[in-house]
Amino acid sequence: MSLQTEPSPWRDSRFRVFAAGNLANNLGEGMYGFALPLLVLSYTGSLATMALLVAVSPLVITVAGPFLGHVVDRYGSRVLVVPGLLLQLGASLALNFALLGGPAPVWSLYVAEALVQIGAVSYRAGWLAGIPAMFPDSTGRSRGSLTVLFQTSLILGPALASLLVGPLGYTGLLWLNSATFLAPLVVWFLGVNPVAGQKRYQSAPVSFVASLRAGLRIFSRGEKMGTLLLLMVPASFTFSTGTTALFVFLARDVLDASPSSIGVALAVANVGGLTGALITAEIPRWKIRTVTVLGLASAGGGLLLIASGAGLVAATAALTVFFVCENVIAVATEMEMFSSVPPELIGRATGMWRLATGLPTAAAPSAIAVLGGFLGPRAIFVVLAAVTVVPLAWLLGHRSALRYESPDSGAPAESAVSDNSV
């Protein structure tokens, strides 16, 4: 079944319950991500301490992905979802109680944050790998809709936190976040979970190395997912918070924009990006080849327009185009993965995709900061535009790869059987 013929998952009441639990959890994490760094900054007065704390989350997500993918493909979602949520809940409650007496030792904040994020990435790995079992008729579109909800929470979570921080304070937001961990647990125990349907997917070999080899075949050269990964690894460098931070710097120090104007510019770009993601998920009419080629080319053009010396209005329009392309590509590639990769390999495919694209995303802010010592912000935007379109140059030089639209399973059909004998 192709994405164009999959029914909307929103027609399924089970999916609506599942999505509501995820949204509640994601909103809580948005408030948590707003409150904890500012709380640490108020306690320590150290920007470095705050920055290192923020870096824990992407590091855990990136590094743990392949291992958790193996675990969930081998044993199913049961071993990750509930234990992950309970670890999140326990670590967050321990942190909250520690803060009742005032500032906690910095080391304890790092430990608690690491445990919370390990729980979070475990829970998400289990939930995502269970999508094919829970919603077999709309696997790709279910993944796209959940991605849109997650992106929505990235906007609404901090906004909600900014409204509640006055009456609740930072510690109150942390307690509220702990409460949101209960929502997915309730969904699970209501029976909206993949345990029964996932029994037939437990085909990963016992050996972790052998399991990774089977997963890597999903991204073989010439296959659809392999081509998409080659396109997205360089682009992931530009699709990072570093690009947004660079825009803020350029708007403030070069264009002399006021803080309120910069806030409006970012809000417009975020709304544009969210709209693009929503359209992609709910009306999956475009071919993945068209989305990636036109999306990367348009994103590079937007970065060049920002670098051209245009005023704030034009730069905001260009940033909006960039955000639209980023979100459309992100949703489209996630949907394509879940509709193309066999369910018994989806955990490892997701984990390896996160590792390959997460490393350049995590490295980008530091690399942009280093470039700032040699180049001005406009020149850095030119570099980012070049990085974005490099995959297209490769694609044009390897015309056989342009056929990645043709359907494929992402791995040899017999791989699951042979893997069991390892």
C-alpha positions as CSV (number, residue, x, y, z in Angstrom):
1,M,0.0,0.0,0.0
2,S,1.4,3.4,-1.0
3,L,1.2,6.6,1.0
4,Q,-1.3,8.0,-1.5
5,T,-3.7,5.1,-0.9
6,E,-3.3,4.8,2.9
7,P,-6.4,6.0,4.8
8,S,-6.1,8.8,7.3
9,P,-5.2,7.5,10.7
10,W,-7.4,10.1,12.4
11,R,-10.4,8.0,11.4
12,D,-9.3,5.3,13.9
13,S,-10.3,6.1,17.4
14,R,-7.4,4.1,18.7
15,F,-5.0,6.3,16.9
16,R,-6.7,9.4,18.4
17,V,-6.2,8.0,21.9
18,F,-2.6,7.1,21.1
19,A,-1.9,10.6,19.6
20,A,-3.5,12.4,22.6
21,G,-1.2,10.5,25.0
22,N,1.9,11.4,23.0
23,L,0.9,15.0,22.7
24,A,0.4,15.4,26.4
25,N,3.8,13.8,27.0
26,N,5.5,16.0,24.4
27,L,3.9,19.2,25.8
28,G,5.2,18.3,29.2
29,E,8.7,17.8,27.8
30,G,8.5,21.1,26.1
31,M,7.8,22.8,29.4
32,Y,10.6,20.7,31.0
33,G,13.0,21.8,28.3
34,F,12.1,25.4,29.0
35,A,12.2,25.3,32.8
36,L,15.2,23.1,33.7
37,P,17.9,25.0,31.8
38,L,16.7,28.4,33.2
39,L,16.4,26.9,36.7
40,V,20.0,25.7,36.4
41,L,21.1,29.1,35.1
42,S,19.4,30.8,38.0
43,Y,21.1,28.5,40.5
44,T,24.6,28.5,39.0
45,G,24.9,31.6,36.9
46,S,26.9,29.5,34.5
47,L,26.0,29.5,30.8
48,A,28.4,26.6,30.2
49,T,26.7,24.5,32.8
50,M,23.3,25.2,31.2
51,A,24.6,24.5,27.7
52,L,26.1,21.1,28.8
53,L,22.8,20.2,30.4
54,V,20.9,21.0,27.2
55,A,23.4,18.9,25.2
56,V,22.5,15.7,27.1
57,S,19.2,15.1,25.3
58,P,20.5,15.0,21.6
59,L,23.5,13.1,22.7
60,V,21.5,10.3,24.3
61,I,19.0,10.2,21.4
62,T,21.7,9.9,18.8
63,V,24.0,7.4,20.5
64,A,21.4,5.1,21.9
65,G,19.3,4.8,18.7
66,P,20.9,1.7,17.1
67,F,21.1,-0.3,20.4
68,L,17.4,0.4,21.2
69,G,16.4,-0.4,17.7
70,H,18.0,-3.8,18.1
71,V,16.3,-4.4,21.4
72,V,12.8,-3.4,20.1
73,D,13.1,-5.5,16.9
74,R,14.3,-8.5,19.0
75,Y,11.9,-8.3,22.0
76,G,9.1,-6.0,20.9
77,S,7.8,-2.7,22.4
78,R,6.9,-4.2,25.8
79,V,10.5,-4.1,27.1
80,L,11.0,-0.4,26.3
81,V,7.7,1.6,26.5
82,V,6.5,1.1,30.1
83,P,10.0,0.8,31.6
84,G,11.1,3.9,29.8
85,L,8.1,5.9,31.0
86,L,8.6,4.6,34.6
87,L,12.3,5.6,34.4
88,Q,11.3,9.1,33.2
89,L,8.8,9.5,35.9
90,G,11.0,8.2,38.7
91,A,14.0,10.4,37.6
92,S,11.9,13.5,37.3
93,L,10.2,12.9,40.7
94,A,13.6,12.4,42.3
95,L,14.8,15.7,40.8
96,N,11.7,17.5,41.9
97,F,12.0,16.3,45.5
98,A,15.7,17.2,45.5
99,L,14.8,20.7,44.5
100,L,12.3,21.2,47.3
101,G,15.1,22.1,49.7
102,G,16.6,24.7,47.4
103,P,19.4,24.3,44.8
104,A,20.6,20.8,44.3
105,P,24.2,19.8,43.5
106,V,25.0,20.3,39.9
107,W,26.1,16.6,39.4
108,S,22.7,15.4,40.6
109,L,21.0,17.6,37.9
110,Y,23.2,16.0,35.2
111,V,22.4,12.5,36.5
112,A,18.7,13.2,36.7
113,E,18.6,14.7,33.2
114,A,20.6,11.7,31.7
115,L,18.1,9.3,33.3
116,V,15.1,11.3,32.1
117,Q,16.4,11.3,28.6
118,I,17.4,7.6,28.6
119,G,13.8,6.9,29.6
120,A,12.4,9.2,27.0
121,V,14.4,7.7,24.1
122,S,13.6,4.2,25.2
123,Y,9.9,5.0,25.4
124,R,9.9,6.6,22.0
125,A,11.8,3.8,20.3
126,G,9.3,1.3,21.6
127,W,6.3,3.4,20.5
128,L,7.6,4.1,17.0
129,A,8.6,0.5,16.3
130,G,5.1,-0.5,17.3
131,I,3.3,1.7,14.8
132,P,3.2,-1.0,12.1
133,A,1.6,-3.4,14.5
134,M,-1.0,-0.9,15.8
135,F,-1.9,0.8,12.6
136,P,-1.0,-1.6,9.7
137,D,-3.4,0.1,7.2
138,S,-1.9,3.6,7.6
139,T,1.6,3.0,8.9
140,G,3.3,5.8,6.9
141,R,0.6,8.4,7.5
142,S,0.4,7.5,11.2
143,R,4.1,8.3,11.5
144,G,3.7,11.6,9.6
145,S,0.8,12.7,11.8
146,L,2.8,11.9,15.0
147,T,5.7,13.9,13.6
148,V,3.4,16.9,13.0
149,L,2.1,16.6,16.6
150,F,5.7,16.5,17.9
151,Q,6.6,19.6,16.0
152,T,3.4,21.3,17.3
153,S,4.5,20.5,20.8
154,L,7.9,22.2,20.1
155,I,6.0,25.4,19.6
156,L,3.2,25.1,22.1
157,G,5.2,23.6,25.0
158,P,7.6,26.6,25.5
159,A,4.7,29.0,24.8
160,L,2.6,27.3,27.5
161,A,5.5,27.3,29.9
162,S,6.1,31.0,29.4
163,L,2.4,31.6,30.4
164,L,2.6,29.3,33.5
165,V,6.0,30.1,34.8
166,G,4.7,33.2,36.6
167,P,2.1,31.4,38.8
168,L,3.9,28.1,39.0
169,G,7.6,29.0,38.9
170,Y,10.3,26.7,37.4
171,T,9.8,23.9,39.9
172,G,6.0,24.0,39.4
173,L,6.6,23.4,35.7
174,L,8.8,20.4,36.5
175,W,6.1,18.9,38.6
176,L,3.6,19.5,35.8
177,N,5.9,17.7,33.4
178,S,6.1,14.7,35.7
179,A,2.4,14.4,35.7
180,T,2.3,14.3,31.8
181,F,4.4,11.0,31.9
182,L,1.2,9.3,33.2
183,A,-0.7,10.0,29.9
184,P,1.1,7.4,27.7
185,L,1.0,4.9,30.6
186,V,-2.8,5.3,30.8
187,V,-3.0,4.9,27.0
188,W,-0.9,1.7,27.2
189,F,-3.0,0.1,30.0
190,L,-6.2,1.0,28.1
191,G,-5.0,-1.5,25.5
192,V,-3.8,0.9,22.8
193,N,-0.4,-0.8,22.5
194,P,1.5,-2.9,19.9
195,V,2.2,-6.0,22.1
196,A,-0.2,-8.5,20.4
197,G,0.5,-7.4,16.8
198,Q,4.2,-7.2,17.3
199,K,4.7,-10.8,18.2
200,R,5.3,-11.8,14.6
201,Y,8.0,-9.1,14.2
202,Q,10.5,-10.5,16.7
203,S,13.1,-11.6,14.1
204,A,16.3,-9.7,15.0
205,P,19.3,-12.0,15.7
206,V,20.6,-12.4,19.2
207,S,23.9,-10.9,18.3
208,F,23.9,-7.1,18.4
209,V,26.6,-6.9,15.6
210,A,24.6,-9.3,13.4
211,S,21.5,-7.3,14.1
212,L,23.2,-4.1,13.0
213,R,24.5,-5.7,9.8
214,A,20.9,-6.7,8.9
215,G,19.7,-3.2,9.7
216,L,22.5,-1.6,7.5
217,R,21.2,-3.5,4.5
218,I,18.2,-1.2,4.6
219,F,20.5,1.6,3.5
220,S,22.4,-0.3,0.8
221,R,23.6,1.8,-2.1
222,G,21.1,2.1,-4.8
223,E,18.1,1.3,-2.5
224,K,15.5,4.0,-1.8
225,M,16.4,4.4,1.9
226,G,20.1,4.4,1.1
227,T,19.7,7.2,-1.4
228,L,17.5,9.2,1.0
229,L,20.1,8.9,3.7
230,L,22.9,10.1,1.4
231,L,20.7,13.1,0.7
232,M,19.8,13.9,4.3
233,V,23.1,13.5,6.1
234,P,24.6,16.8,4.7
235,A,21.3,18.5,4.9
236,S,20.9,17.6,8.6
237,F,23.9,19.9,9.3
238,T,21.8,22.9,8.1
239,F,18.5,21.6,9.6
240,S,19.7,22.4,13.2
241,T,19.2,25.0,15.9
242,G,22.5,26.5,14.8
243,T,20.9,28.0,11.7
244,T,18.1,29.6,13.7
245,A,20.7,31.0,16.2
246,L,22.7,32.4,13.3
247,F,19.6,34.1,11.9
248,V,18.9,35.7,15.3
249,F,22.5,37.0,15.4
250,L,22.3,38.4,11.8
251,A,18.9,40.0,12.5
252,R,20.1,41.6,15.7
253,D,23.7,42.7,14.8
254,V,23.6,43.2,11.1
255,L,20.0,44.2,10.4
256,D,19.5,46.1,13.7
257,A,16.1,44.4,14.3
258,S,14.5,44.8,17.6
259,P,13.9,41.7,19.9
260,S,10.2,41.9,19.3
261,S,10.7,41.9,15.5
262,I,13.0,38.9,15.7
263,G,10.4,37.1,17.8
264,V,7.7,37.8,15.2
265,A,10.1,36.6,12.4
266,L,10.7,33.3,14.2
267,A,7.0,32.9,15.0
268,V,6.1,33.4,11.3
269,A,8.8,30.9,10.2
270,N,7.7,28.3,12.7
271,V,4.0,28.6,11.7
272,G,5.0,28.2,8.1
273,G,7.1,25.2,8.8
274,L,4.3,23.6,10.8
275,T,1.8,24.2,8.0
276,G,4.1,22.6,5.5
277,A,4.5,19.5,7.8
278,L,0.7,19.3,8.3
279,I,0.0,19.4,4.6
280,T,2.6,16.8,3.9
281,A,1.3,14.4,6.5
282,E,-2.4,14.8,5.7
283,I,-2.2,15.1,1.9
284,P,0.6,12.8,0.9
285,R,0.3,13.4,-2.8
286,W,3.9,14.2,-3.7
287,K,6.5,11.6,-4.7
288,I,9.4,11.4,-2.3
289,R,11.9,12.1,-5.1
290,T,10.1,15.4,-5.9
291,V,9.9,16.4,-2.2
292,T,13.6,15.8,-1.6
293,V,15.0,17.4,-4.8
294,L,12.7,20.5,-4.8
295,G,12.9,20.8,-1.0
296,L,16.7,20.8,-0.8
297,A,17.0,23.2,-3.7
298,S,14.4,25.6,-2.2
299,A,16.0,25.4,1.2
300,G,19.4,26.3,-0.3
301,G,17.8,29.2,-2.2
302,G,16.3,30.5,1.0
303,L,19.6,30.4,2.8
304,L,21.2,32.3,-0.1
305,L,18.5,35.0,0.0
306,I,19.2,35.5,3.7
307,A,22.9,35.9,2.9
308,S,22.2,38.4,0.0
309,G,21.8,41.4,2.3
310,A,18.0,41.5,2.1
311,G,16.1,43.4,4.8
312,L,14.3,41.8,7.7
313,V,11.0,41.2,5.8
314,A,12.7,39.4,2.9
315,A,15.0,37.5,5.3
316,T,11.9,36.4,7.3
317,A,10.2,35.2,4.1
318,A,13.4,33.3,3.2
319,L,13.6,31.7,6.7
320,T,10.0,30.7,6.4
321,V,10.7,29.0,3.0
322,F,13.7,27.2,4.7
323,F,11.5,26.1,7.6
324,V,8.8,24.9,5.3
325,C,11.3,22.8,3.3
326,E,12.9,21.4,6.5
327,N,9.6,20.3,7.9
328,V,8.2,18.9,4.7
329,I,11.4,16.9,4.1
330,A,11.5,15.6,7.7
331,V,7.9,14.4,7.6
332,A,8.1,13.0,4.1
333,T,11.2,10.9,4.8
334,E,9.8,9.6,8.1
335,M,6.6,8.6,6.3
336,E,8.6,7.0,3.5
337,M,10.6,5.0,5.9
338,F,7.6,3.6,7.8
339,S,5.8,2.7,4.6
340,S,8.8,1.1,2.9
341,V,10.9,-0.7,5.5
342,P,9.6,-4.1,6.7
343,P,8.1,-3.9,10.2
344,E,10.6,-6.4,11.6
345,L,13.4,-3.9,10.7
346,I,11.8,-0.6,11.6
347,G,13.5,-0.3,15.0
348,R,17.0,-0.6,13.6
349,A,16.2,1.5,10.6
350,T,14.9,4.3,12.9
351,G,17.9,4.0,15.2
352,M,20.5,4.1,12.4
353,W,18.7,7.0,10.7
354,R,18.8,9.0,14.0
355,L,22.5,8.2,14.4
356,A,23.5,9.2,10.9
357,T,21.4,12.4,10.8
358,G,21.7,13.3,14.5
359,L,25.5,13.6,14.5
360,P,25.7,16.4,12.0
361,T,22.7,18.1,13.6
362,A,24.4,18.0,17.0
363,A,27.7,19.2,15.6
364,A,26.3,22.1,13.6
365,P,25.9,24.7,16.4
366,S,29.6,24.3,17.4
367,A,30.8,24.3,13.9
368,I,28.9,27.5,13.1
369,A,30.3,29.1,16.2
370,V,33.8,28.2,15.0
371,L,33.1,29.6,11.5
372,G,31.9,32.8,13.2
373,G,35.5,33.4,14.2
374,F,36.6,33.6,10.5
375,L,33.5,34.5,8.6
376,G,30.6,37.0,8.9
377,P,27.1,35.7,9.3
378,R,26.2,36.2,5.7
379,A,29.2,34.2,4.5
380,I,28.2,31.4,6.9
381,F,24.7,31.3,5.3
382,V,26.4,30.9,1.9
383,V,28.4,27.9,3.4
384,L,25.2,26.4,4.8
385,A,23.4,26.8,1.4
386,A,26.3,25.0,-0.3
387,V,26.1,22.1,2.2
388,T,22.4,21.9,1.6
389,V,22.7,21.5,-2.2
390,V,25.8,19.3,-2.2
391,P,23.5,16.2,-2.1
392,L,21.8,17.4,-5.3
393,A,25.1,17.7,-7.1
394,W,25.9,14.2,-6.1
395,L,22.5,13.0,-7.3
396,L,22.9,14.6,-10.7
397,G,26.3,13.0,-11.0
398,H,24.8,9.6,-10.2
399,R,21.7,9.6,-12.4
400,S,20.9,5.9,-11.7
401,A,20.1,7.0,-8.1
402,L,17.3,9.2,-9.5
403,R,15.3,6.0,-9.8
404,Y,14.9,5.7,-6.0
405,E,11.2,6.4,-6.5
406,S,10.6,2.8,-7.5
407,P,9.2,0.7,-4.6
408,D,11.5,-1.5,-2.6
409,S,11.4,-3.3,0.7
410,G,14.4,-1.6,2.0
411,A,16.1,-5.0,2.6
412,P,16.0,-8.4,1.0
413,A,12.8,-10.2,1.8
414,E,14.7,-13.3,3.1
415,S,16.8,-11.3,5.5
416,A,14.5,-11.8,8.5
417,V,14.6,-15.5,8.0
418,S,18.3,-15.8,7.6
419,D,18.9,-13.5,10.5
420,N,17.2,-15.8,12.9
421,S,19.8,-18.5,12.2
422,V,22.6,-16.2,13.3
